[in-house]
């Protein structure tokens, strides 16, 4: 991208269509929800402890898309903070980037999900659909993720949240790793914990050790009803293709996923080609080669 996020936000702030906020308070006590499955609790605790995700006095803003992953994360974190020996405060935010007209939006199902965790919901709407779907510098998924993060991180900074929690899981990490190699020639994936200098907010991902199928099973067991995605490209993305590729490869060799996951770790042996030479350096070496006697 040619513009920094600060420049992008300056453009947005100068427009009339600034982010709209909608607040949904808790109207019903739902504290009797069935317990979170043990495999989810175990995986989440392992990640939180290994990567130092939570500390006393944290104020954590949970991103709730309404899908299965973020819904389960919200319930699991809401349950966890009741049992740890120090205080952690949770908040919930949903981002609407305008894929549907305002009159067609119904936030009630998402507000119900937040209410199920005993927490009020904040919705922020900013119509960035055209920028996302028709951007020349980023594919739609990357652009959408970019704006969701921008809205959430800025809200967290402005309202005193020192951490933001996202529901990216183990499969997401491995898929991102392979997508980077296939579509951009880069090796990298998101980190379990990342400090953001610009907003002074720390991003945590407590589900990084949890497989997607474990989430599906837990959501079904708990009777969670995820909200439908408004994304017009849902199910037709690069991530969907990579997900299917990994699934097909695992049918032939069940170890494919674990090998990909292992390769993401620091300290693994790598035999990499040297970095490309500068054109002038390569020209000089070429001349020297042919002049050698």
Secondary structure as the mmCIF struct_conf table of DSSP 4:
data_model
#
loop_
_struct_conf.conf_type_id
_struct_conf.id
_struct_conf.beg_label_comp_id
_struct_conf.beg_label_asym_id
_struct_conf.beg_label_seq_id
_struct_conf.end_label_comp_id
_struct_conf.end_label_asym_id
_struct_conf.end_label_seq_id
BEND BEND1 UNK A 3 UNK A 3
HELX_RH_AL_P HELX_RH_AL_P1 UNK A 5 UNK A 13
TURN_TY1_P TURN_TY1_P1 UNK A 14 UNK A 14
BEND BEND2 UNK A 15 UNK A 16
HELX_LH_PP_P HELX_LH_PP_P1 UNK A 18 UNK A 19
STRN STRN1 UNK A 20 UNK A 24
BEND BEND3 UNK A 28 UNK A 28
TURN_TY1_P TURN_TY1_P2 UNK A 31 UNK A 32
HELX_LH_PP_P HELX_LH_PP_P2 UNK A 33 UNK A 37
HELX_RH_AL_P HELX_RH_AL_P2 UNK A 38 UNK A 50
TURN_TY1_P TURN_TY1_P3 UNK A 51 UNK A 52
TURN_TY1_P TURN_TY1_P4 UNK A 56 UNK A 57
STRN STRN2 UNK A 59 UNK A 63
BEND BEND4 UNK A 66 UNK A 67
HELX_RH_AL_P HELX_RH_AL_P3 UNK A 68 UNK A 80
TURN_TY1_P TURN_TY1_P5 UNK A 81 UNK A 83
BEND BEND5 UNK A 84 UNK A 86
STRN STRN3 UNK A 89 UNK A 96
BEND BEND6 UNK A 98 UNK A 100
HELX_RH_3T_P HELX_RH_3T_P1 UNK A 102 UNK A 104
HELX_RH_AL_P HELX_RH_AL_P4 UNK A 108 UNK A 116
TURN_TY1_P TURN_TY1_P6 UNK A 117 UNK A 118
STRN STRN4 UNK A 121 UNK A 125
HELX_RH_AL_P HELX_RH_AL_P5 UNK A 129 UNK A 133
TURN_TY1_P TURN_TY1_P7 UNK A 134 UNK A 134
BEND BEND7 UNK A 136 UNK A 138
HELX_RH_AL_P HELX_RH_AL_P6 UNK A 140 UNK A 158
TURN_TY1_P TURN_TY1_P8 UNK A 159 UNK A 160
STRN STRN5 UNK A 163 UNK A 165
HELX_RH_AL_P HELX_RH_AL_P7 UNK A 170 UNK A 184
BEND BEND8 UNK A 185 UNK A 185
BEND BEND9 UNK A 192 UNK A 192
STRN STRN6 UNK A 193 UNK A 196
TURN_TY1_P TURN_TY1_P9 UNK A 197 UNK A 200
STRN STRN7 UNK A 201 UNK A 204
TURN_TY1_P TURN_TY1_P10 UNK A 206 UNK A 209
HELX_RH_AL_P HELX_RH_AL_P8 UNK A 212 UNK A 222
TURN_TY1_P TURN_TY1_P11 UNK A 223 UNK A 223
HELX_LH_PP_P HELX_LH_PP_P3 UNK A 226 UNK A 229
TURN_TY1_P TURN_TY1_P12 UNK A 232 UNK A 235
BEND BEND10 UNK A 237 UNK A 237
HELX_RH_AL_P HELX_RH_AL_P9 UNK A 238 UNK A 252
TURN_TY1_P TURN_TY1_P13 UNK A 254 UNK A 255
HELX_RH_AL_P HELX_RH_AL_P10 UNK A 256 UNK A 263
TURN_TY1_P TURN_TY1_P14 UNK A 264 UNK A 264
BEND BEND11 UNK A 265 UNK A 265
TURN_TY1_P TURN_TY1_P15 UNK A 266 UNK A 267
HELX_LH_PP_P HELX_LH_PP_P4 UNK A 273 UNK A 278
HELX_RH_AL_P HELX_RH_AL_P11 UNK A 279 UNK A 291
#
